């Protein structure tokens, strides 16, 4: 059982930091898609960006969504 509870200030930090990281990651994938040359080397670079930055950006976005959900749930339970 987890005895350590994360407070709302820490959830806000998670939300802001991981949301910003996800935004930067998705922006990096978009820039790679727009500016990589259309040749075999560029296609390999594009694939590497999708494989790494796409996956990690999704993970960062999920952490940000989790912390936003926890903030909402804690806000709704504190109002009662």
C-alpha positions as a Markdown table, in Angstrom:
| # | Residue | x | y | z |
|---|---|---|---|---|
| 1 | Unk | 0.0 | 0.0 | 0.0 |
| 2 | Unk | 1.2 | 3.5 | -0.8 |
| 3 | Unk | 1.3 | 5.7 | 2.3 |
| 4 | Unk | 2.7 | 8.7 | 0.4 |
| 5 | Unk | 0.1 | 11.1 | -0.9 |
| 6 | Unk | 1.0 | 13.7 | -3.5 |
| 7 | Unk | -0.4 | 17.1 | -2.7 |
| 8 | Unk | -2.1 | 19.5 | -5.2 |
| 9 | Unk | 1.0 | 21.7 | -5.6 |
| 10 | Unk | 3.0 | 18.7 | -6.8 |
| 11 | Unk | 0.2 | 17.7 | -9.2 |
| 12 | Unk | 0.3 | 21.3 | -10.6 |
| 13 | Unk | 4.0 | 20.9 | -11.2 |
| 14 | Unk | 3.5 | 17.5 | -12.9 |
| 15 | Unk | 0.8 | 19.0 | -15.1 |
| 16 | Unk | 2.8 | 22.1 | -16.1 |
| 17 | Unk | 6.2 | 20.4 | -16.6 |
| 18 | Unk | 5.0 | 17.2 | -18.3 |
| 19 | Unk | 2.5 | 19.1 | -20.4 |
| 20 | Unk | 5.2 | 21.5 | -21.6 |
| 21 | Unk | 7.5 | 18.5 | -22.4 |
| 22 | Unk | 4.8 | 16.8 | -24.4 |
| 23 | Unk | 4.1 | 20.0 | -26.3 |
| 24 | Unk | 7.8 | 20.3 | -27.1 |
| 25 | Unk | 8.0 | 16.7 | -28.1 |
| 26 | Unk | 5.1 | 16.9 | -30.5 |
| 27 | Unk | 6.5 | 20.1 | -31.9 |
| 28 | Unk | 9.8 | 18.3 | -32.5 |
| 29 | Unk | 8.0 | 15.5 | -34.4 |
| 30 | Unk | 6.1 | 18.1 | -36.5 |
| 31 | Unk | 9.3 | 20.0 | -37.3 |
| 32 | Unk | 11.1 | 16.8 | -38.2 |
| 33 | Unk | 8.2 | 15.9 | -40.5 |
| 34 | Unk | 8.3 | 19.3 | -42.2 |
| 35 | Unk | 12.0 | 19.7 | -42.7 |
| 36 | Unk | 13.5 | 16.2 | -43.1 |
| 37 | Unk | 14.6 | 15.6 | -46.7 |
| 38 | Unk | 12.7 | 13.1 | -48.8 |
| 39 | Unk | 15.5 | 10.6 | -49.2 |
| 40 | Unk | 16.5 | 7.4 | -47.4 |
| 41 | Unk | 18.5 | 9.2 | -44.8 |
| 42 | Unk | 15.7 | 11.6 | -44.1 |
| 43 | Unk | 13.2 | 8.8 | -43.9 |
| 44 | Unk | 15.3 | 7.0 | -41.3 |
| 45 | Unk | 15.6 | 10.2 | -39.3 |
| 46 | Unk | 11.9 | 10.8 | -39.5 |
| 47 | Unk | 11.3 | 7.2 | -38.3 |
| 48 | Unk | 13.7 | 7.7 | -35.4 |
| 49 | Unk | 11.8 | 10.9 | -34.4 |
| 50 | Unk | 8.5 | 9.1 | -34.5 |
| 51 | Unk | 9.8 | 6.1 | -32.6 |
| 52 | Unk | 11.5 | 8.1 | -29.8 |
| 53 | Unk | 9.8 | 11.5 | -29.6 |
| 54 | Unk | 6.4 | 10.3 | -30.5 |
| 55 | Unk | 6.4 | 7.5 | -27.8 |
| 56 | Unk | 7.9 | 9.7 | -25.1 |
| 57 | Unk | 5.6 | 12.6 | -25.9 |
| 58 | Unk | 2.6 | 10.3 | -25.5 |
| 59 | Unk | 4.0 | 9.1 | -22.1 |
| 60 | Unk | 4.6 | 12.7 | -21.0 |
| 61 | Unk | 1.1 | 13.7 | -22.1 |
| 62 | Unk | -0.4 | 10.8 | -20.2 |
| 63 | Unk | 1.4 | 11.8 | -17.0 |
| 64 | Unk | 0.1 | 15.4 | -17.5 |
| 65 | Unk | -3.4 | 14.1 | -18.0 |
| 66 | Unk | -3.2 | 11.9 | -14.9 |
| 67 | Unk | -2.1 | 14.8 | -12.8 |
| 68 | Unk | -4.9 | 17.0 | -14.2 |
| 69 | Unk | -7.4 | 14.2 | -13.4 |
| 70 | Unk | -6.0 | 13.9 | -9.9 |
| 71 | Unk | -6.4 | 17.7 | -9.5 |
| 72 | Unk | -10.0 | 17.6 | -10.6 |
| 73 | Unk | -10.9 | 14.7 | -8.4 |
| 74 | Unk | -9.2 | 16.2 | -5.4 |
| 75 | Unk | -11.0 | 19.5 | -6.1 |
| 76 | Unk | -14.4 | 17.8 | -6.4 |
| 77 | Unk | -13.9 | 15.9 | -3.2 |
| 78 | Unk | -12.7 | 19.0 | -1.3 |
| 79 | Unk | -15.8 | 20.9 | -2.3 |
| 80 | Unk | -18.2 | 18.6 | -0.4 |
